């Protein structure tokens, strides 16, 4: 695509809105104001593009290649659009920023007087921590871009939008040059993990049907199963599946204590596909079949 066409498409810079669909149209840059908006499906031309993310509040996690980055207020990072699935919101996670196609990023690189390694290395995830003053600059540039994006389509709007993106890129470069750019992956804080684990326990207690898999809980927590298991391991020393299975065994024990409840009924109430699956689960996690486990419980109650 030639420069003239890229600039023409830049006029179509859109604001994300969680309350409506994003028009299926050619544009080379998008602005977003929340985690939910960033996660919305985009036009396919963004598939090889990138997003600049500024964390304005709360916490989150970014996962890629078996690495975890804890994201906090004042962090700025770049992410390839194909890696968006690795971004997870934590408590009060508040982000904003912009997305650009790969072609538009290259155009900005060609037109800036600086050799911007920050943008040249977009494929290598980069996380930086900036000052409050720097965050104010990001907010100001973001608001300027939003205001221009709302204007009627015109050549003037096209030029203003493009020049603002150029200016924004240079501002990012200068800020990053003045700070410690590379932040290594870090373990999540105990408080953050404890908050997620507390929510996990609430889900287990409030669920209308028994939970059997890690993915069931991870989906409700809006985090990956791997990250969820990491949280459980940090808090309890046990994996998420171990905890889920232990809860199922505990519920089985409560139901099997009543000799009037058939083993088939117990398996149904615990959400197993059939009695055979329940038997396999109990032998694997309780060391014996449901019938022997019931006999053990009844013997213990007689001896008490």
Secondary structure as UniProt FT lines:
FT   HELIX           3..10
FT   TURN            11..12
FT   STRAND          14..15
FT   TURN            18..19
FT   STRAND          29..32
FT   HELIX           35..38
FT   HELIX           44..46
FT   TURN            47..48
FT   STRAND          50..57
FT   STRAND          59..64
FT   TURN            65..66
FT   STRAND          67..72
FT   TURN            73..74
FT   STRAND          75..80
FT   HELIX           81..86
FT   STRAND          87..89
FT   TURN            91..92
FT   STRAND          94..100
FT   HELIX           102..111
FT   HELIX           117..120
FT   TURN            121..123
FT   STRAND          126..129
FT   HELIX           132..149
FT   HELIX           155..177
FT   HELIX           190..206
FT   HELIX           214..221
FT   HELIX           225..236
FT   HELIX           240..256
FT   TURN            259..260
FT   HELIX           263..269
FT   TURN            270..271
FT   HELIX           275..285
FT   HELIX           290..303
//
